[in-house]
Structures are given as C-alpha cells and as structure tokens.
Amino acid sequence: MKKKILILGASTNPSRYAYLAANRLVEHGHEIVNVGLKQGEVAGKMIEKPEVIHTDIDTITLYVGPAHQQDLYDYILKTKPKRIIFNPGTENTELENRANELGIETERACTLVLLSIGEY
C-alpha cells in the first residue's frame, strides 16, 4: 500500500540518508513531503520549513538527531502521523513516549533497510 511520508530532516546532499530515503520512497511509489531547514528540492519535491501542519501523513521518517528534536515536538505531534520511524541516530525515548501516549506507533528502524526488504 502506498503511503504519504513526511521526511523530517530532508537534505539536498546526495550523501545524506534523508536524500537517499526520499528518492527510494518515490521509486517505491510513495508520496513524500520534504521538511527541513535548508531550501532546495529532493526527489521532485521542494523542502519546506517545519511550519505547515500536514494532517494526512501516514509516517514521519526522522532524520533529525535528538539534540535538535525538542523544538520540533509540537510540529511532529500535531501532525498526528500513524507512525514515526526513528532512523539510526535519532532515537529519543521522551519523544517516543509522548507519541505513544497519543496513539502514534513508533519504530526504531532504518527506512532504507525497511524499503530494501519490502517491510515498509
């Protein structure tokens, strides 16, 4: 089933995992929303600032380290995704617990690996 995925920490740098994930998600037929601090385009979609709350997101795949997540808590939780994927290096027990309290599924996994094994 194809889903709408919000990539938080989107990057125009081809060596970043967020960049690779954006392209791989599109290749797998998913619709993406790129959200980050820098301007640019990835996988055919512009990167937007974390300001507009999207209410139709299935999954947020997180590419922002825990040290920079706290300012994004409200944005993430108000988006009300069905799940949040904490990619390696983004694990955050506080955010996971807050999300779980709101009925949001959390998963510590790698988006790229999930896609490669057909588990996305």
Protein Blocks (a to p, Z undefined) as FASTA:
>chain_A
ZZddddehiafbfkbmklmmmmmmmmnopacddddfbecdeehiacdddfbccfkbfbdc
dfbdfklmmmmmmmmmmnopabdcddehiacfklmmmmmmnopacddddfklmmmnopZZ
